[in-house]
Amino acid sequence: MTSLFEPAMLGPLTLRNRVIKAATFEGRSPDGVVTDDLVDFHRRVAAGGAGMTTVAYLSVAPEGRTDSGCILVLPDTIPGLRRLTDAVHAEGAAVAAQIGHAGPVANAASNKAQSIAPGRFFNPLGLRRTRAATEYDIARITDDYQRTARLCVEAGFDSLELHVGHNYLLSSFLSPKFNSRTDKWGGSLENRARFARQVVRAVREAVGTDVAVTAKLNMEDGYRGGLCIEDSIQVAEWLEADGALDALELTAGSSLANPMFLFKGDAPVREFGEVLPWFLRPGFRLVGKGFLRTYPYEEAYFLEDALRFRKALRLPLVLLGGISRLDTAERGIASGFEFVAMGRALLHDPGLVDAWRTGASDASGCIHCNRCMPTIYTGTRCPLVDPRPGDRPIETPTLSA
């Protein structure tokens, strides 16, 4: 047995175990405010035994929302967020706020605000062109991160996770494909990493050492011309040297160019085509199969890449990707990772961690069909355990992976 169920330190925090609920957009704030449904979503994860649950995704700026249903952290959102953190704490777990700026991943049509990116390009998510971030934008957004971080601490969050993955704004600056700037924010890897490093240091300065600060970093973008693993390791080494982070959570893939690189398993092309906004459906019918590629699922599918980071860094690391079995989680800890993060497995069964701990189960019932992905528009759920009218039947295999 490893130390999976023993208390563990994350910066100034002591978590009751080493299992973290990964940030997976909940789709439970349709008006951009905390709802009872959102509170209960995280309360159930906490009651089910996870050491910490992560609220996703909290925006630092109006144009940085993924869409209009994303919570923008402002003073008037603090009471609702405090209600959420109090509910999680009452179940004995810690709670993290994933904060970020969606950048080119933002839906400009829904937000009614032009998306910001390293440069100008047509963004199919909102059928609008992005605009290139100016020096003023970069300074303002850095300040927005600081303001948001302080408000999240006021709301009772124990940890702040900065989103530097999936080609959200900070991640898009790291990508050679999306960042072709010739100023100090583009060109060399050091320049492309400057914005992310600036934000991380600014957030730490804003909140001090009483809360944990982590970052979710792409190991690679998963498409030609994107961030490669060698460059990402260098970025991680710089972040470690800056001394502002308590841990890195390692991820991969691009919400813009290759989302299934993160998820693996079946690609829910038909389901996405049925729930997308009407104006996106014709285009998706043409390109959906190419956009949502199929990758075979296997347990701990990011482990080998993540081990390269483990070898290069002393910073605590969180292993993500394909953890739905107890022996996989144990293997992650035994391989040198301080924590493991799970998304779909806990969406399927919020009580899975306690089931593992008590010996009631050793594996999630998640079959990696990824039918949960399109439910972000109506409240993220596992259709296998929470079917709704209109869901297509799901064929369950005799033996799940």
C-alpha positions as CSV (number, residue, x, y, z in Angstrom):
1,M,0.0,0.0,0.0
2,T,1.1,3.5,-0.7
3,S,0.2,6.7,1.2
4,L,-2.8,7.4,-1.0
5,F,-5.2,7.7,2.0
6,E,-2.8,9.4,4.4
7,P,-2.9,13.2,5.0
8,A,-0.6,15.1,2.7
9,M,0.8,18.7,2.5
10,L,-0.1,21.0,-0.4
11,G,1.8,24.2,0.4
12,P,0.2,25.4,3.6
13,L,-2.7,23.0,3.4
14,T,-3.0,19.5,4.9
15,L,-5.3,17.4,2.7
16,R,-6.9,14.3,4.3
17,N,-5.7,12.2,1.4
18,R,-3.9,12.5,-2.0
19,V,-7.0,12.4,-4.2
20,I,-8.1,15.7,-5.9
21,K,-11.2,16.1,-7.9
22,A,-10.0,17.7,-11.1
23,A,-11.6,20.8,-12.6
24,T,-14.3,19.7,-15.0
25,F,-16.7,22.4,-16.1
26,E,-19.9,21.8,-14.2
27,G,-22.4,23.6,-16.4
28,R,-24.4,24.4,-13.3
29,S,-24.3,28.2,-13.4
30,P,-26.4,29.1,-16.4
31,D,-26.7,32.7,-15.4
32,G,-23.1,33.0,-14.3
33,V,-24.0,32.8,-10.6
34,V,-23.5,30.0,-7.9
35,T,-26.6,27.8,-7.7
36,D,-27.7,25.2,-5.2
37,D,-27.0,22.6,-7.9
38,L,-23.3,23.7,-8.1
39,V,-23.0,23.7,-4.4
40,D,-24.4,20.2,-4.1
41,F,-22.2,19.0,-7.0
42,H,-19.0,19.8,-5.0
43,R,-20.5,18.8,-1.6
44,R,-21.2,15.3,-2.9
45,V,-17.6,14.9,-4.1
46,A,-16.4,16.1,-0.6
47,A,-18.8,13.8,1.2
48,G,-17.5,11.0,-1.0
49,G,-14.0,11.2,0.4
50,A,-11.9,13.3,-2.0
51,G,-9.1,15.3,-0.3
52,M,-10.0,18.4,-2.3
53,T,-12.5,19.3,-5.0
54,T,-11.8,22.0,-7.7
55,V,-14.4,24.5,-8.9
56,A,-14.1,25.1,-12.6
57,Y,-14.0,27.5,-14.2
58,L,-13.9,31.0,-12.5
59,S,-13.1,33.8,-14.9
60,V,-10.9,36.8,-14.1
61,A,-12.4,39.1,-16.8
62,P,-15.7,39.4,-18.7
63,E,-14.1,38.5,-22.1
64,G,-12.3,35.7,-20.4
65,R,-15.4,33.6,-19.7
66,T,-15.7,30.4,-21.7
67,D,-19.3,31.6,-22.3
68,S,-22.0,33.7,-20.5
69,G,-22.7,30.8,-18.2
70,C,-19.2,31.0,-16.7
71,I,-18.9,32.6,-13.3
72,L,-17.0,36.0,-13.4
73,V,-15.5,36.5,-9.9
74,L,-16.7,39.9,-8.6
75,P,-17.5,41.1,-5.1
76,D,-21.2,40.3,-5.5
77,T,-20.3,36.6,-6.3
78,I,-18.5,36.2,-2.9
79,P,-21.6,35.2,-0.9
80,G,-22.5,32.4,-3.3
81,L,-18.9,31.1,-3.5
82,R,-18.7,31.3,0.3
83,R,-21.8,29.1,0.6
84,L,-20.0,26.6,-1.7
85,T,-16.8,26.5,0.2
86,D,-18.6,26.3,3.6
87,A,-20.5,23.2,2.2
88,V,-17.3,21.5,1.1
89,H,-15.5,22.3,4.4
90,A,-18.4,20.9,6.4
91,E,-17.7,17.5,4.7
92,G,-14.1,17.6,5.7
93,A,-12.5,18.4,2.3
94,A,-10.5,21.3,1.0
95,V,-11.7,23.3,-2.0
96,A,-9.7,24.9,-4.9
97,A,-10.8,27.6,-7.3
98,Q,-9.6,27.2,-10.8
99,I,-9.1,30.7,-12.1
100,G,-8.2,31.8,-15.5
101,H,-8.8,33.7,-18.7
102,A,-10.2,31.7,-21.6
103,G,-8.6,33.8,-24.3
104,P,-9.1,32.3,-27.7
105,V,-11.3,29.6,-26.2
106,A,-13.9,32.1,-25.1
107,N,-17.2,32.2,-27.0
108,A,-17.3,35.9,-28.1
109,A,-20.9,35.6,-29.4
110,S,-22.2,34.3,-26.0
111,N,-20.0,36.8,-24.0
112,K,-20.8,39.7,-26.3
113,A,-17.2,40.6,-25.9
114,Q,-14.4,40.1,-28.5
115,S,-12.0,37.3,-27.5
116,I,-8.4,38.0,-26.8
117,A,-5.5,35.9,-28.1
118,P,-1.8,36.4,-28.9
119,G,-2.8,37.4,-32.4
120,R,-5.8,37.7,-34.7
121,F,-7.5,34.7,-36.2
122,F,-11.0,33.4,-36.9
123,N,-12.4,31.6,-33.9
124,P,-15.1,29.1,-34.8
125,L,-16.3,28.8,-31.2
126,G,-18.1,32.2,-31.5
127,L,-17.8,32.8,-35.3
128,R,-15.8,35.9,-34.6
129,R,-12.2,37.0,-35.0
130,T,-10.1,37.3,-32.0
131,R,-8.0,40.4,-31.4
132,A,-4.4,40.5,-30.4
133,A,-3.6,41.3,-26.8
134,T,-2.1,44.7,-26.3
135,E,0.4,45.7,-23.6
136,Y,-2.5,47.3,-21.8
137,D,-4.5,44.0,-22.0
138,I,-1.6,42.0,-20.6
139,A,-1.1,44.4,-17.7
140,R,-4.9,44.6,-17.0
141,I,-5.4,40.8,-17.1
142,T,-2.4,40.3,-14.8
143,D,-4.2,42.7,-12.4
144,D,-7.4,40.9,-13.0
145,Y,-5.8,37.6,-11.8
146,Q,-4.6,39.4,-8.6
147,R,-8.0,40.8,-7.9
148,T,-9.7,37.5,-8.6
149,A,-7.3,35.6,-6.4
150,R,-7.9,37.9,-3.4
151,L,-11.7,37.6,-3.8
152,C,-11.4,33.8,-4.0
153,V,-9.5,33.8,-0.7
154,E,-12.2,36.0,0.8
155,A,-14.7,33.5,-0.4
156,G,-13.0,30.7,1.6
157,F,-11.0,28.8,-1.0
158,D,-8.0,26.9,0.3
159,S,-6.2,26.7,-3.0
160,L,-6.0,28.6,-6.3
161,E,-5.3,26.7,-9.6
162,L,-4.1,28.9,-12.4
163,H,-5.2,27.5,-15.8
164,V,-2.1,27.3,-18.1
165,G,-3.5,24.5,-20.3
166,H,-5.7,23.6,-23.2
167,N,-4.9,26.8,-25.1
168,Y,-6.7,29.1,-22.8
169,L,-5.0,32.5,-22.8
170,L,-1.8,31.8,-20.9
171,S,-1.5,28.4,-22.7
172,S,-2.1,30.0,-26.1
173,F,0.8,32.4,-25.5
174,L,3.0,29.3,-25.0
175,S,1.9,27.7,-28.3
176,P,4.1,28.5,-31.3
177,K,1.1,27.9,-33.5
178,F,-1.1,30.6,-31.9
179,N,1.7,32.9,-30.8
180,S,3.5,34.5,-33.7
181,R,4.2,37.8,-32.0
182,T,7.5,39.5,-32.5
183,D,7.5,41.6,-29.3
184,K,8.7,40.5,-25.9
185,W,5.7,38.3,-25.5
186,G,6.4,36.1,-28.5
187,G,9.2,34.4,-30.5
188,S,11.5,32.6,-28.1
189,L,10.2,30.1,-25.5
190,E,11.4,32.5,-22.8
191,N,9.3,35.3,-24.3
192,R,6.2,33.0,-24.9
193,A,6.4,31.9,-21.2
194,R,6.7,35.5,-19.9
195,F,3.0,36.1,-19.5
196,A,2.3,32.9,-17.6
197,R,5.2,33.5,-15.3
198,Q,4.2,37.0,-14.7
199,V,0.7,36.0,-13.7
200,V,1.8,33.2,-11.4
201,R,4.2,35.5,-9.5
202,A,1.5,38.2,-9.3
203,V,-1.0,35.8,-7.8
204,R,1.4,34.6,-5.2
205,E,2.2,38.2,-4.3
206,A,-1.5,39.0,-4.0
207,V,-2.4,36.1,-1.7
208,G,0.8,35.5,0.3
209,T,1.5,32.1,1.8
210,D,-1.8,31.3,3.6
211,V,-3.3,29.5,0.6
212,A,-1.9,27.0,-1.9
213,V,-1.2,28.2,-5.4
214,T,-0.9,25.6,-8.2
215,A,-0.9,25.7,-12.0
216,K,-2.5,23.3,-14.5
217,L,0.2,23.1,-17.3
218,N,0.0,21.5,-20.7
219,M,2.8,19.0,-21.2
220,E,2.0,19.2,-24.9
221,D,-0.7,20.7,-27.0
222,G,-1.3,17.6,-29.2
223,Y,-1.2,19.1,-32.6
224,R,1.5,20.0,-35.2
225,G,3.1,23.3,-34.3
226,G,1.9,23.4,-30.7
227,L,3.8,23.3,-27.5
228,C,6.1,20.2,-27.3
229,I,7.0,18.3,-24.2
230,E,10.6,19.4,-24.2
231,D,9.6,23.1,-24.2
232,S,7.0,22.5,-21.5
233,I,9.6,20.9,-19.2
234,Q,11.7,24.0,-19.6
235,V,8.7,26.2,-18.7
236,A,8.0,24.0,-15.7
237,E,11.6,24.4,-14.6
238,W,11.3,28.2,-14.8
239,L,8.0,28.1,-12.8
240,E,9.8,26.0,-10.2
241,A,12.7,28.4,-10.1
242,D,10.3,31.4,-9.7
243,G,9.2,29.9,-6.4
244,A,5.6,31.0,-6.5
245,L,3.9,27.5,-6.9
246,D,3.1,24.8,-4.5
247,A,2.4,22.2,-7.2
248,L,1.9,21.6,-10.9
249,E,-1.0,19.5,-12.3
250,L,0.1,18.0,-15.6
251,T,-2.4,18.0,-18.5
252,A,-2.4,18.0,-22.4
253,G,-4.5,18.8,-25.4
254,S,-6.3,21.8,-26.8
255,S,-9.9,23.0,-26.5
256,L,-9.3,24.8,-29.8
257,A,-7.4,22.2,-31.9
258,N,-7.5,18.7,-30.3
259,P,-9.7,18.3,-27.2
260,M,-9.8,14.5,-27.3
261,F,-6.0,14.4,-26.8
262,L,-6.9,15.2,-23.2
263,F,-9.8,12.7,-22.7
264,K,-8.9,9.6,-24.8
265,G,-11.6,7.0,-25.3
266,D,-14.7,7.3,-27.5
267,A,-15.4,10.6,-29.3
268,P,-19.0,11.7,-28.8
269,V,-19.4,13.4,-32.2
270,R,-23.1,12.7,-32.7
271,E,-24.0,13.9,-29.1
272,F,-22.0,17.1,-29.5
273,G,-23.7,17.8,-32.9
274,E,-27.1,17.6,-31.2
275,V,-26.4,20.0,-28.4
276,L,-24.2,22.7,-29.9
277,P,-25.8,26.1,-30.5
278,W,-27.8,26.0,-33.8
279,F,-25.4,28.3,-35.7
280,L,-22.4,25.9,-35.0
281,R,-24.2,22.7,-36.0
282,P,-23.7,22.9,-39.8
283,G,-20.0,23.5,-39.6
284,F,-19.6,20.8,-36.9
285,R,-21.3,18.3,-39.2
286,L,-18.6,18.9,-41.7
287,V,-15.5,18.9,-39.4
288,G,-16.7,17.2,-36.2
289,K,-15.0,13.8,-36.8
290,G,-11.7,15.5,-37.6
291,F,-12.0,17.8,-34.6
292,L,-13.0,15.1,-32.1
293,R,-10.4,12.5,-32.9
294,T,-10.5,9.0,-31.3
295,Y,-7.6,7.9,-29.1
296,P,-7.6,4.6,-27.4
297,Y,-8.2,4.8,-23.6
298,E,-5.8,3.2,-21.2
299,E,-5.3,3.7,-17.5
300,A,-2.8,6.5,-16.5
301,Y,-2.4,7.5,-20.2
302,F,-0.3,10.5,-19.3
303,L,2.0,8.7,-16.9
304,E,5.0,8.2,-19.2
305,D,5.1,11.8,-20.2
306,A,4.5,13.0,-16.7
307,L,7.5,10.9,-15.4
308,R,9.7,13.1,-17.6
309,F,8.6,16.1,-15.5
310,R,9.0,14.1,-12.3
311,K,12.6,13.4,-13.2
312,A,13.3,17.1,-14.0
313,L,11.5,18.8,-11.1
314,R,11.5,18.8,-7.3
315,L,8.2,20.7,-7.2
316,P,5.2,18.6,-6.1
317,L,3.3,17.2,-9.1
318,V,-0.4,16.1,-9.6
319,L,-0.9,13.2,-12.0
320,L,-4.0,13.5,-14.2
321,G,-5.4,11.4,-17.0
322,G,-7.0,7.9,-17.0
323,I,-7.2,7.2,-13.3
324,S,-10.4,5.2,-12.6
325,R,-8.9,2.2,-10.7
326,L,-7.5,2.0,-7.2
327,D,-4.3,0.3,-8.4
328,T,-3.8,3.1,-11.0
329,A,-4.0,5.7,-8.3
330,E,-1.6,3.7,-6.1
331,R,0.8,3.4,-9.0
332,G,0.8,7.1,-9.5
333,I,1.7,7.8,-5.9
334,A,4.3,5.0,-6.0
335,S,5.8,6.6,-9.1
336,G,6.7,9.8,-7.2
337,F,3.6,12.0,-7.7
338,E,2.4,13.7,-4.6
339,F,-1.3,13.7,-5.7
340,V,-3.6,12.1,-8.3
341,A,-6.5,14.0,-9.9
342,M,-9.7,12.4,-11.3
343,G,-12.5,13.8,-13.3
344,R,-14.8,11.4,-15.1
345,A,-14.5,8.7,-12.5
346,L,-15.8,11.0,-9.8
347,L,-18.4,12.4,-12.1
348,H,-19.7,8.8,-12.4
349,D,-19.4,8.1,-8.7
350,P,-18.7,11.0,-6.3
351,G,-18.3,8.4,-3.5
352,L,-15.6,6.5,-5.2
353,V,-12.7,7.6,-2.9
354,D,-14.5,6.3,0.2
355,A,-15.4,3.1,-1.6
356,W,-11.7,2.6,-2.3
357,R,-10.7,3.4,1.2
358,T,-13.2,1.0,2.8
359,G,-12.6,-1.8,0.3
360,A,-16.1,-1.6,-1.1
361,S,-14.8,-1.1,-4.6
362,D,-11.5,-1.1,-6.5
363,A,-12.6,0.5,-9.7
364,S,-15.0,3.1,-11.1
365,G,-17.9,2.1,-13.3
366,C,-16.9,4.8,-15.8
367,I,-16.6,3.2,-19.3
368,H,-14.9,6.2,-20.9
369,C,-17.6,6.7,-23.5
370,N,-17.2,10.5,-22.9
371,R,-20.9,11.1,-23.3
372,C,-20.5,13.4,-20.2
373,M,-18.6,15.9,-22.4
374,P,-21.7,17.3,-24.3
375,T,-23.7,17.6,-21.0
376,I,-21.7,20.8,-20.1
377,Y,-24.4,22.8,-21.8
378,T,-27.2,21.5,-19.4
379,G,-25.3,20.4,-16.2
380,T,-22.3,18.1,-16.4
381,R,-23.3,14.5,-15.6
382,C,-22.6,10.9,-16.4
383,P,-25.5,9.8,-18.6
384,L,-24.8,6.2,-17.6
385,V,-25.9,6.8,-14.0
386,D,-28.1,9.9,-14.6
387,P,-29.9,9.4,-17.9
388,R,-32.2,12.1,-19.1
389,P,-35.0,12.2,-21.7
390,G,-33.4,12.3,-25.2
391,D,-30.2,10.5,-24.2
392,R,-29.2,7.8,-26.6
393,P,-28.8,4.3,-24.9
394,I,-25.3,3.5,-23.9
395,E,-24.0,0.1,-24.5
396,T,-22.0,-1.0,-21.5
397,P,-19.1,-3.5,-22.2
398,T,-19.0,-6.8,-20.3
399,L,-15.6,-5.7,-18.8
400,S,-14.8,-2.1,-18.5
401,A,-11.2,-0.9,-19.1
